[in-house]
Each structure stands twice: as structure tokens, then as C-alpha cells.
Amino acid sequence: MTSPLQFHHLDNDLLVVDKPAGLLAVPGRGEDKQDCLSARVQKMYPDALVVHRLDMATSGLMLMARSPAAQRVLSLAFAERRVHKRYVAVVHGRLAQPSNALVDADGWNLINLPIAVDWPNRPLRVIDHSAGKPSQTRWRVDSHDPQTETTRVLLEPLTGRSHQLRVHLLALGHPIVGDALYGLSLESRLLLHASALAFAHPVTGEALAFDSVVPF
């Protein structure tokens, strides 16, 4: 029996829902990959339309539109970087600010490394300075845990490349705990959660902001 979905917002134009870790955001190829967040939501709200996605292993906030018009407005907002997204991750090791880091006035560091598909090893992605697409992630250390030798990190992707956060943290030498694709899978799940989402309502223009409790 599947657990009930947790909705953070619901109106005539959009909804915001928590995606559990291990659940596809949209259907995959094959009959065994049809159970997904969008399908579960559409059983309750048949007009729900996908605006963006989270990796299967990632949990947290997802936004869906409830009309084609709202979907177009929200998709454009994502494309133009007018949607604020924040994630929380736990990574291996003690992540510290590198000496050559780009740091802003609020103490946020910037990873600016291009990402490309690793064609021989799809679906993996790699840092590729010649063929990669521009990819930027802001990050800041939240806390260290000396007992587990891990670091809790706040992340704000400025671009939306597939696996961006996972690849960028790996490039720093600190893969996310539980990452079976890019690191050591010592946990039952990937410790990456989409914890905050803020954007303008596609119809009213009202500023909306949502937070999701980190489950780890």
C-alpha cells in the first residue's frame, strides 16, 4: 500500500506536492515504470500537468500546473530562472570552502562547471569543459557531523542540468551519501531533498513560497 501524498498547495491553476524518494517523477519506459508521482497526482486531479522533474532518488517539492496556460507560464519561469529552488544534501567528508572559491556577500560559494552526458556510460553525466553545457550551483555548508564524517550542505541550482547537484558535489570530491550512481551507496536512499520552492503564481502574480521538512 502506497503512502498518501503530501500536498503543500492546491488551487485551480497549480499544485505543490512532496515527491517521495524512490518514486519516478514521470513514467519511464516499460510497464514496470508507470507508477510515478505524476500518475498518482493525476488520479486525483486529472488536469495536472508536469512542469519540472526530480530524479527518482531525490525527494521533495514538485510543482504541477492545472491547465496548459499555467504550464506554459510556469515552464517559462523555470527556463528564465525566476523560480527559486533550494536543496539539502548530506555529503561524504568534511566539505570546506576551497581557497579559490567564488563567494558572495552572504557566504554562498559558486560551482561553475559545465556538464555533459557521459555517452558510453549513460545516464551518467560528467564535467566536460569542451562539450559540456554551462552549469552553476550555489552552495553553503550548514553543519558537519564528526561522528559520521559527513557534511550537511545547502544547495541552490542556478541551472537545471540532469544530475547537476550530484555531479557538482562529486567534482568537489564529496559525493552525496547514498548515491548509487556517483558515489558510495551506504544508505537506504540518496540524501538529497528539494526543501524550498518559490515562484510567482502564473495567474495572479502572487509571490508563493513553500518549505518541506528534510526527512534525514
FENSUL-V170539 format. One line per field, one symbol per residue. burial: # if it has 9 or more other ideal C-beta (glycine too) atoms within 8 Angstrom, else .. Layout:
burial: ???
//
This chain:
burial: ....#.###...#######.#.####......##.#######..#..#####.##.###########..##.###.##....###########.#............####.####.#.....#####...#..#######...#....########.#.#.##########.######..##.....##############.....#.#.#....
//
